[in-house]
Amino acid sequence: MVAMSDETRTTDDDDATGVDRLREPTDSPDGEESENREFAERMRRYLDYAVLAGLLLLALIAALQFYLNASQTITTWVNPEYRAPFQAAFNLVLLLGAALGVSIQLRRLTSD
């Protein structure tokens, strides 16, 4: 009887490990999770690039409109001898603001 119970134990142990081996592929969705994570990261990167492109286009249109209106305002309200420095200061502020926005978005894209 002792030998039979030993055989039964080894058979039960083999069955238990066999069941565990069968469960491993179905219970561990690590491969699927990593694929989903990679896909989500890739979609986030594409979305970040789309946001950057949209912001650049919006900034270009807004900057052009703002520049034209501000130039007209400077021409109307500022004396002729001070128009050039006002225009230069205004253009510099626009350039620095655009550079800041683009650098923030590019840093965000390259940090991933």
Order of alpha helices (4+ residues) and beta strands (2+ residues): alpha-alpha-alpha
